[in-house]
Amino acid sequence: MKVASALVSGLHPDAALAEKAVRCALEKAGLERANNVILFLTRDFVRHAQPAVLAAARAAGCLQVCGTTASGLFTEDGWLLEQSGAAALVFEATPAPPHDGSPTLSFTGHGTLPFEWQALPQRAGLLEANAATWSHGRISPNACAETRLPGMAATLLRSAGLLRLSPGLSLDFAQGYDLRRIDGMGAADSLRQHLPPELREHPPVHRLVVLRHSGESAIPVLSLNADGSLTIGEALAEGETLCWALRHPDHSAQEMQQLLDAAVNPLAKPDFALMFSCIGRGPLFYGDDDRDLLAFRQACPQTPLLGAYASGQIAPSSQRNRLFHNSAVTLLFESLHV
């Protein structure tokens, strides 16, 4: 199959950027037109999305254009933050029904995962509050867009990037969002006891989370309080089992590399890939570059990739679709037609 991606940037959210991204991708793929386009635009396009989507559709010669605005964009060639831009992936595939094992690509501008999306079949995508979304070349009036790619099978990988700090602990006493006693200790003392020694005096609250089950999204620790309690982002019931975990750059990068190494056949690279990452996980988390992107380049050199950074990542887990944060969800696509 013929497929390629492209990333372009500019000074303003101009529809010409979307057109240029599609034309550059078509040229790289050796295509005059595409029959499918996935288009991501930076969030400053929210009020200018329709002209950009139409420009992309005209450039591609098709109406199968789906995507969303997001906090940042990337392809296999690099990433873009804090600047206007457009990223597009175009491909020409043999007409075929979507593969049963391939998740529905799903993008929403809601503040929470839409209720009807929580049940199976599987979905994978992005949530960005107040984002514009589109499918079939038109802006979605309900801020929800979805599509399934014809003739493609997908392997889904999810990197949570969390370093577990403790075994399962019992929550003895909680009041609302405040944890007070855990396994017979004050909540803050329990946390400090399980932190690496160098972090105990000044715990990195913004990187600490509570885990209930591996298949659920982590709950952020919001504050360590003077009375020895902890405030977290979700209420827990007394008697629940939890463990402490830390978002750690080295662990996250290593986990991503291991997932890709296990999933990618060196003799049969994927035809292309999509990656849905957290705005708190990319270059802002790693400090100098997106190490998830570097891991992908190493595992899948010269494979077209389209990705975006947003506040939430949608992926299936434990027989339902869930909303995750600080994760990287990667879809490795392979054509069913040789």
DRENDREN-790291 format. One record per residue (C-alpha): residue number from 1; chain; x, y, z. Coordinates in pm, 1 decimal. Layout:
SITE   nr  kette         x         y         z
SITE  NUM      A         X         Y         Z
...
This chain:
SITE   nr  kette         x         y         z
SITE    1      A       0.0       0.0       0.0
SITE    2      A     102.4     361.3     -45.0
SITE    3      A     105.0     568.2     272.5
SITE    4      A     291.9     868.1     413.5
SITE    5      A     268.0    1140.0     675.1
SITE    6      A     373.4    1503.6     686.8
SITE    7      A     398.7    1777.9     948.5
SITE    8      A     400.5    2148.9     865.8
SITE    9      A     399.1    2461.6    1080.2
SITE   10      A     322.1    2829.7    1036.4
SITE   11      A     260.6    3157.8    1214.6
SITE   12      A    -119.2    3140.3    1210.5
SITE   13      A    -396.1    2875.7    1200.9
SITE   14      A    -441.6    2904.7     825.9
SITE   15      A    -626.3    2650.2     612.1
SITE   16      A    -326.2    2652.0     379.4
SITE   17      A    -131.4    2458.7     644.4
SITE   18      A    -376.5    2167.8     626.1
SITE   19      A    -359.8    2171.1     246.3
SITE   20      A      20.3    2177.5     254.4
SITE   21      A      38.9    1888.3     502.7
SITE   22      A    -181.4    1672.2     279.4
SITE   23      A       5.7    1765.8     -39.8
SITE   24      A     342.2    1693.1     121.4
SITE   25      A     216.0    1355.6     241.9
SITE   26      A      75.5    1272.2    -102.9
SITE   27      A     408.8    1355.8    -262.8
SITE   28      A     599.3    1138.3     -15.0
SITE   29      A     358.7     849.7     -78.3
SITE   30      A     376.7     886.6    -454.9
SITE   31      A       4.2     951.8    -477.9
SITE   32      A    -203.0    1202.1    -670.6
SITE   33      A    -499.2    1149.8    -442.8
SITE   34      A    -583.1     947.1    -131.8
SITE   35      A    -889.3     753.7     -26.1
SITE   36      A    -832.8     813.4     346.5
SITE   37      A    -683.4    1102.7     543.3
SITE   38      A    -626.1    1141.7     914.6
SITE   39      A    -571.2    1508.3     991.5
SITE   40      A    -459.2    1661.7    1320.5
SITE   41      A    -447.8    2037.7    1374.5
SITE   42      A    -307.4    2241.1    1662.4
SITE   43      A    -562.8    2369.4    1912.5
SITE   44      A    -555.1    2726.3    1779.1
SITE   45      A    -752.4    2587.7    1481.6
SITE   46      A   -1060.4    2525.9    1700.3
SITE   47      A   -1245.2    2825.4    1552.3
SITE   48      A   -1091.7    2780.0    1207.3
SITE   49      A   -1121.4    2404.4    1165.8
SITE   50      A   -1387.3    2378.0     892.9
SITE   51      A   -1194.0    2569.9     622.9
SITE   52      A    -882.8    2366.4     708.3
SITE   53      A   -1068.6    2035.0     685.9
SITE   54      A   -1221.9    2133.2     351.9
SITE   55      A    -880.3    2237.4     221.1
SITE   56      A    -739.2    1900.0     325.2
SITE   57      A   -1026.1    1715.0     156.0
SITE   58      A    -980.1    1907.6    -168.4
SITE   59      A    -606.3    1845.2    -167.0
SITE   60      A    -656.4    1473.0    -105.2
SITE   61      A    -942.0    1438.4    -352.6
SITE   62      A   -1159.7    1255.4     -99.5
SITE   63      A   -1407.6    1321.9     178.7
SITE   64      A   -1276.0    1053.8     413.7
SITE   65      A   -1100.3    1303.5     640.2
SITE   66      A   -1115.1    1238.9    1013.4
SITE   67      A    -931.6    1396.6    1307.1
SITE   68      A    -920.0    1650.3    1586.7
SITE   69      A    -745.1    1956.4    1719.6
SITE   70      A    -484.6    1880.7    1984.9
SITE   71      A    -223.9    2040.9    2209.1
SITE   72      A      63.1    1925.9    1991.2
SITE   73      A     145.1    1718.1    1684.4
SITE   74      A     415.2    1480.8    1567.7
SITE   75      A     517.2    1245.1    1290.7
SITE   76      A     815.4    1016.1    1248.5
SITE   77      A    1009.9    1326.5    1141.5
SITE   78      A     958.6    1534.7    1457.5
SITE   79      A     717.4    1707.2    1694.4
SITE   80      A     547.5    2045.4    1721.3
SITE   81      A     433.9    2234.8    2031.0
SITE   82      A     330.2    2597.0    2091.2
SITE   83      A     309.4    2680.4    1721.9
SITE   84      A      36.4    2661.3    1459.8
SITE   85      A      57.3    2344.8    1255.8
SITE   86      A    -106.4    2057.6    1073.1
SITE   87      A     -12.5    1690.8    1049.6
SITE   88      A    -165.8    1450.4     801.0
SITE   89      A    -142.5    1084.7     714.4
SITE   90      A    -270.2     981.2     372.7
SITE   91      A    -306.1     635.9     228.7
SITE   92      A    -448.6     448.5     -63.1
SITE   93      A    -590.3     113.8      41.5
SITE   94      A    -777.3    -158.5    -142.8
SITE   95      A   -1149.1    -117.8     -70.5
SITE   96      A   -1241.4    -362.7     205.3
SITE   97      A   -1449.7    -374.0     520.8
SITE   98      A   -1278.0    -280.8     847.4
SITE   99      A   -1110.1    -570.3    1026.3
SITE  100      A   -1297.6    -695.0    1332.9
SITE  101      A    -984.3    -668.9    1548.4
SITE  102      A    -909.6    -310.6    1451.7
SITE  103      A   -1037.8     -50.9    1703.3
SITE  104      A   -1256.7     240.2    1604.0
SITE  105      A   -1052.2     560.8    1592.3
SITE  106      A   -1231.2     801.7    1825.7
SITE  107      A   -1176.2    1171.4    1897.0
SITE  108      A   -1377.9    1387.8    2134.1
SITE  109      A   -1381.9    1742.6    2263.8
SITE  110      A   -1584.7    1647.5    2572.4
SITE  111      A   -1445.6    1679.5    2921.7
SITE  112      A   -1503.0    1309.9    2995.3
SITE  113      A   -1524.2     993.1    2789.3
SITE  114      A   -1872.5     983.6    2630.5
SITE  115      A   -2088.6     725.9    2804.9
SITE  116      A   -2179.5     541.6    2486.1
SITE  117      A   -1808.5     499.7    2403.0
SITE  118      A   -1731.8     315.4    2725.2
SITE  119      A   -1881.5     -15.8    2609.5
SITE  120      A   -1714.8    -242.5    2355.9
SITE  121      A   -1633.8    -268.7    2064.0
SITE  122      A   -1283.4    -138.9    2112.8
SITE  123      A   -1193.8     224.8    2062.8
SITE  124      A    -862.1     409.1    2056.1
SITE  125      A    -804.6     780.9    2028.2
SITE  126      A    -784.2    1113.5    2202.5
SITE  127      A    -981.5    1337.2    2434.5
SITE  128      A    -905.2    1708.8    2440.1
SITE  129      A   -1154.9    1928.1    2622.6
SITE  130      A   -1319.4    2183.7    2390.2
SITE  131      A   -1147.3    2040.4    2083.0
SITE  132      A   -1300.7    2051.9    1736.5
SITE  133      A   -1339.9    1709.1    1576.4
SITE  134      A   -1433.7    1602.5    1224.4
SITE  135      A   -1520.2    1301.3    1012.4
SITE  136      A   -1625.0    1260.1     648.2
SITE  137      A   -1478.1    1603.9     584.2
SITE  138      A   -1721.3    1784.2     818.7
SITE  139      A   -1697.6    1927.2    1168.2
SITE  140      A   -1882.2    1709.7    1418.9
SITE  141      A   -2165.0    1906.2    1584.3
SITE  142      A   -2141.6    1697.4    1903.3
SITE  143      A   -1759.9    1717.2    1927.8
SITE  144      A   -1728.8    1342.1    1869.5
SITE  145      A   -1573.1    1191.7    1557.9
SITE  146      A   -1498.5     830.7    1472.4
SITE  147      A   -1382.4     620.4    1181.3
SITE  148      A   -1260.0     271.9    1100.2
SITE  149      A    -985.3     214.7     847.9
SITE  150      A   -1070.1     -26.7     565.5
SITE  151      A    -863.3    -338.1     509.4
SITE  152      A    -630.4    -277.1     804.9
SITE  153      A    -549.3    -486.9    1111.1
SITE  154      A    -408.3    -307.5    1414.8
SITE  155      A    -191.4    -406.6    1709.2
SITE  156      A    -255.7    -182.4    2010.1
SITE  157      A       9.8     -95.7    2268.3
SITE  158      A     -44.0     116.5    2578.8
SITE  159      A     244.8     248.7    2781.2
SITE  160      A     133.1     378.1    3121.5
SITE  161      A     485.9     484.6    3212.3
SITE  162      A     432.2     423.5    3583.7
SITE  163      A     696.8     291.6    3820.0
SITE  164      A     525.6      99.8    4102.7
SITE  165      A     662.2     198.9    4442.1
SITE  166      A     472.5     -29.8    4677.6
SITE  167      A     284.8    -357.5    4705.1
SITE  168      A     -91.5    -351.7    4756.8
SITE  169      A    -186.1    -144.1    5062.1
SITE  170      A    -516.1    -125.7    5247.6
SITE  171      A    -696.0     207.0    5281.2
SITE  172      A    -799.0     227.8    5648.2
SITE  173      A    -955.3     573.2    5667.5
SITE  174      A   -1060.1     831.1    5407.9
SITE  175      A   -1276.1    1143.2    5404.2
SITE  176      A   -1395.8    1240.0    5059.3
SITE  177      A   -1088.7    1299.0    4844.5
SITE  178      A    -853.3    1292.5    5144.5
SITE  179      A    -664.0     974.6    5232.5
SITE  180      A    -583.2     967.7    5604.3
SITE  181      A    -460.9     623.7    5710.7
SITE  182      A    -312.3     346.1    5497.9
SITE  183      A    -195.4      12.9    5638.2
SITE  184      A    -190.7     155.1    5990.6
SITE  185      A      12.4     464.2    5899.3
SITE  186      A     -65.5     823.0    5816.6
SITE  187      A    -118.3     851.7    5440.0
SITE  188      A     171.8    1093.3    5384.2
SITE  189      A     404.1     875.7    5596.8
SITE  190      A     304.5     569.4    5394.7
SITE  191      A     386.8     748.5    5072.7
SITE  192      A     724.0     875.3    5196.5
SITE  193      A     815.7     530.0    5323.6
SITE  194      A     783.4     387.4    4973.0
SITE  195      A     950.9     673.0    4784.8
SITE  196      A    1314.2     643.6    4677.5
SITE  197      A    1529.8     801.5    4955.3
SITE  198      A    1628.7    1099.3    4741.0
SITE  199      A    1262.1    1200.0    4694.9
SITE  200      A    1135.4    1168.0    5050.9
SITE  201      A    1216.5    1518.6    5174.3
SITE  202      A    1053.5    1690.0    4875.7
SITE  203      A     810.4    1444.5    4712.5
SITE  204      A     738.6    1527.7    4344.3
SITE  205      A     362.6    1557.6    4392.5
SITE  206      A     296.7    1634.7    4024.4
SITE  207      A     440.5    1292.9    3927.7
SITE  208      A     283.8    1079.9    4201.8
SITE  209      A     -29.6     869.4    4150.4
SITE  210      A    -245.8     609.9    4321.5
SITE  211      A    -318.1     283.1    4140.5
SITE  212      A    -623.5      71.6    4213.9
SITE  213      A    -600.9    -180.6    3929.1
SITE  214      A    -354.2    -204.7    3642.6
SITE  215      A    -633.1    -176.5    3386.9
SITE  216      A    -766.1     152.2    3522.7
SITE  217      A    -638.8     504.6    3487.3
SITE  218      A    -409.1     626.1    3764.1
SITE  219      A    -544.3     875.5    4017.7
SITE  220      A    -321.5    1182.3    4062.7
SITE  221      A    -197.8    1292.4    4402.8
SITE  222      A    -298.9    1659.1    4430.9
SITE  223      A    -140.5    1763.7    4760.3
SITE  224      A      42.5    1651.1    5073.4
SITE  225      A    -134.1    1823.3    5360.2
SITE  226      A       6.3    1958.5    5686.7
SITE  227      A    -206.6    1716.3    5891.7
SITE  228      A     -42.7    1413.6    5727.3
SITE  229      A    -328.6    1340.3    5488.0
SITE  230      A    -315.6    1329.9    5108.5
SITE  231      A    -565.1    1478.7    4866.3
SITE  232      A    -614.1    1281.2    4545.2
SITE  233      A    -821.5    1330.3    4232.9
SITE  234      A   -1089.6    1069.7    4306.2
SITE  235      A   -1269.1     941.9    4615.3
SITE  236      A   -1179.3     590.9    4732.2
SITE  237      A   -1371.0     364.1    4967.9
SITE  238      A   -1224.1     244.9    5295.7
SITE  239      A   -1099.1    -112.4    5263.2
SITE  240      A    -987.4     -71.1    4902.3
SITE  241      A    -642.9    -188.6    4799.6
SITE  242      A    -411.6      64.4    4639.5
SITE  243      A     -47.0     114.0    4562.3
SITE  244      A     178.9     413.9    4509.1
SITE  245      A     335.7     479.8    4169.8
SITE  246      A     557.2     743.3    4012.2
SITE  247      A     566.8     883.1    3660.4
SITE  248      A     933.9     835.5    3582.3
SITE  249      A    1095.0     939.7    3248.1
SITE  250      A    1351.6     658.3    3233.7
SITE  251      A    1094.6     393.7    3322.7
SITE  252      A     846.8     533.3    3067.5
SITE  253      A    1102.0     531.5    2786.2
SITE  254      A    1215.8     179.8    2875.2
SITE  255      A     858.5      50.5    2887.3
SITE  256      A     781.0     198.1    2546.2
SITE  257      A    1093.5      41.7    2396.1
SITE  258      A    1006.2    -298.2    2542.8
SITE  259      A     649.2    -285.0    2413.5
SITE  260      A     765.0    -198.6    2062.5
SITE  261      A    1042.7    -458.6    2061.6
SITE  262      A     794.1    -727.6    2163.9
SITE  263      A     528.3    -624.7    1909.4
SITE  264      A     730.7    -544.1    1597.2
SITE  265      A     852.8    -821.8    1371.5
SITE  266      A    1191.9    -710.7    1233.2
SITE  267      A    1111.9    -887.3     905.4
SITE  268      A     761.2    -740.0     869.1
SITE  269      A     737.1    -379.7     982.9
SITE  270      A     390.9    -221.8    1012.2
SITE  271      A     268.7     -25.3     712.7
SITE  272      A     208.6     280.2     933.3
SITE  273      A     130.2     375.0    1291.1
SITE  274      A     -76.6     616.3    1496.4
SITE  275      A      26.2     733.5    1842.2
SITE  276      A    -197.5     912.4    2091.4
SITE  277      A      13.0    1064.8    2366.4
SITE  278      A     -37.8    1289.0    2667.1
SITE  279      A      64.5    1653.2    2663.1
SITE  280      A     224.0    1576.6    2999.9
SITE  281      A     427.6    1289.4    2857.4
SITE  282      A     607.6    1411.2    2544.6
SITE  283      A     897.2    1659.1    2534.2
SITE  284      A     757.8    1844.1    2837.3
SITE  285      A     797.5    1525.0    3042.5
SITE  286      A    1122.3    1392.8    2899.9
SITE  287      A    1286.6    1732.5    2907.2
SITE  288      A    1469.2    1744.6    2574.9
SITE  289      A    1292.3    1528.2    2317.8
SITE  290      A    1005.6    1283.7    2290.3
SITE  291      A    1170.7     958.1    2386.9
SITE  292      A     858.7     762.8    2289.0
SITE  293      A     904.0     895.5    1937.2
SITE  294      A    1273.4     804.6    1944.0
SITE  295      A    1182.1     451.3    2053.9
SITE  296      A     938.8     422.4    1763.5
SITE  297      A    1201.4     537.3    1515.0
SITE  298      A    1441.0     276.1    1646.5
SITE  299      A    1187.9      -7.5    1632.4
SITE  300      A    1021.0      97.8    1305.1
SITE  301      A    1268.8     298.3    1096.6
SITE  302      A    1114.0     478.2     798.6
SITE  303      A     762.5     372.8     900.2
SITE  304      A     506.7     655.0     858.9
SITE  305      A     372.7     774.7    1193.5
SITE  306      A     105.2    1028.2    1282.0
SITE  307      A      54.4    1138.8    1639.3
SITE  308      A     -90.9    1404.6    1864.8
SITE  309      A     -60.1    1518.4    2226.7
SITE  310      A    -381.3    1569.8    2423.7
SITE  311      A    -505.3    1557.9    2780.2
SITE  312      A    -663.1    1210.7    2760.8
SITE  313      A    -598.9     886.4    2575.9
SITE  314      A    -875.1     640.4    2490.1
SITE  315      A    -797.9     267.9    2489.4
SITE  316      A    -968.9     -62.3    2569.8
SITE  317      A    -897.1    -232.8    2901.4
SITE  318      A   -1076.5    -499.2    3107.2
SITE  319      A   -1364.1    -548.2    2862.4
SITE  320      A   -1448.9    -181.4    2823.0
SITE  321      A   -1305.5     140.3    2682.0
SITE  322      A   -1140.2     371.2    2931.9
SITE  323      A    -988.3     716.4    2950.4
SITE  324      A    -622.3     725.4    3051.5
SITE  325      A    -381.7    1007.2    3128.6
SITE  326      A      -3.8    1037.4    3098.2
SITE  327      A     -10.7     735.5    2867.0
SITE  328      A      99.6     670.0    2511.4
SITE  329      A    -137.0     456.7    2302.2
SITE  330      A      17.8     323.1    1981.4
SITE  331      A    -158.9     148.5    1694.8
SITE  332      A      57.7     -50.6    1452.1
SITE  333      A    -135.6    -100.2    1127.1
SITE  334      A     -81.5    -375.9     874.2
SITE  335      A    -265.4    -407.0     545.6
SITE  336      A    -460.7    -728.9     502.1
SITE  337      A    -384.6    -716.8     128.9
SITE  338      A     -33.1    -804.6      15.1
